[in-house]
Amino acid sequence: MLLKSLLNQFERDWAEAPLREENLNLSEIKNKTIVVSGNSEITRAVVFSILSVNDKLGSGNIVCVFCEDNTKIFDIIKSRDDFRLVNSYSKLPEKTDIWIETSFLFGDSIDISEAEKSLLKTKERVEVFSHSTPEQVLLLSDNSVYGNLKNGLVISENESGDLSLSDNNLKAMIMQAVENTFSSASHQYSFKLNTLRCSSILCTFSNSEFVSNVISAISEKKSFNLIDNKNKISYLYINDFITAVFYVLIYGENTVYNACSDDSTVSSSELFAIINDLFDNNFTYSSEYSIQIGCAVCNTKLKGIGWNPCVEIKDALIILKYAYDNSDEVFMFPDAYDGKLKTIQNILLGFLLEIDRICKKNNIKYFLAGGTLLGAIRHQGFIPWDDDADVMMLREDYDKFLKVLPDELQDNLFLQSTEKTSHFPFLKIRINNTVFSTEFTSRFDNIHNGIFFDVLAQDQTSNNRFIRKLHIHATASSRWLVLNKWRGTPVDANSKFASSIANILKSIFPLGFLEAVQNKLISLFKNKKNAVYLFDSMGRNINKGAFPKEWFDEVVFVDFEGEKLPVPKEYDKYLTYLYGDYMDMIPVSKRHVSHDIIQIDLGEYTNYQLRKK
């Protein structure tokens, strides 16, 4: 059974984080025997991520967890063929390619007894390496190894702070002893050693008691006291931690790396401000409780091997609040467009129903399109974080719709195709006296930037495979020429030669001519009687290629925000063509609204509510 079917949406988000990294060549760790040593939830997270890579890429890795106790945390994966659970050194595999050591990611502090156990465990690890030497070892350490830092100091890998002999520095001294012992063993037994010094990990199963207490206080709306400390502390979100592990495994250069998320090095007063801004909590300052543990570290060296953190502390705290509640409700970031997203979706639904009215009246066949179609099937309405809506029609219906629209359109709506400064290849309808300006449209003066709704045609193409491919490529190229001519930017094609030719054409021909060529190519096969294929001539899916026209022969009606709206009867085939596994939602950490809106003004529609029949 695939691991993703056993995980909730928040667990999948961090477990599959390496799969979303374009710079990670995961084939470098294919068909390896990997031992992950430890018995914490952090150990489990590392294991789950490796198994997620196996599931997605068929990597063939055998993951062996050396776990002396707390084995219940691995119960859901015990039956997997690529997983082994080992509780004694004698049962470890004879050959180990990669050893990942997670046992020394301590809590915020340790006592003498834990220190002694850790030193003994370190000695035992060296004995294992002497008998079964791995090719590569990744030691997960933490930034307590630096000791106490001066106020304002952000520390790099070869620097150090104060490490005076005291109980307060016990953890730092133990971590230094662990790192030094592993380093000595790597020289003695000739294995590659990388050390990843982790900041306090932000997750619901954090190794930091302080982080765990903060997350539970936020989620349960409990009061919480913070000591006002000017020193800054670095944090590391669980997704960024997991991807850092993979980057160091694949690209690590036999050295030490610091890991912290960007925008996540904060003082207690800054943390206090962030939490009180995001949540309805009673977080206050105190002189005697809940001090942040850790230090401020520089992550530039880790970025030098390609790693880039993806989740800032604000987003991390929001996600963790919902993850702590473990709700089955589909997560999205709640502050989209300053709380206006639901109103925008209500306005778009009003648009949809107006299109529906016009099409029914004039016997025009149409379908929900793109993300709107996907939302209808997967969510029975809008995708929760979606901020636009689209419909599509066959060419003959699209042309008929354009003819009847001027007589049917309400006075508050504007046809952008009548605007000389607009050069979109599809029909855009906007609401007067509103502003919904994207980064792109905001570049142009004298263009209507109201809330918009898109209507697209699906055009016929050739039945001949070669001509079909040539037609779609030529249409896409002409669209890029128009777009880049319009916005005054160079064409960046697949090669320098193609880019050079495109930019010469763009400079020679006026925009009107290029647009005429584009429109001719889009509808080149509109009169073909026996056409078998369609393509998304006007939309963003043009490069997906052609699909069978028969998929759009019949209409069925599905629930959409309490209404019945039309979709292709073969919507499963069509959505699979567009998105692959379309029921698989985008990761939790990416569920922000989809458009780069830089100005929004709903005008008289600020509190718009659709009137139900």
Order of alpha helices (4+ residues) and beta strands (2+ residues): alpha-beta-alpha-beta-beta-beta-alpha-beta-alpha-beta-beta-alpha-beta-beta-alpha-beta-beta-alpha-beta-alpha-alpha-alpha-beta-alpha-beta-alpha-beta-beta-beta-beta-alpha-alpha-alpha-beta-beta-beta-beta-alpha-beta
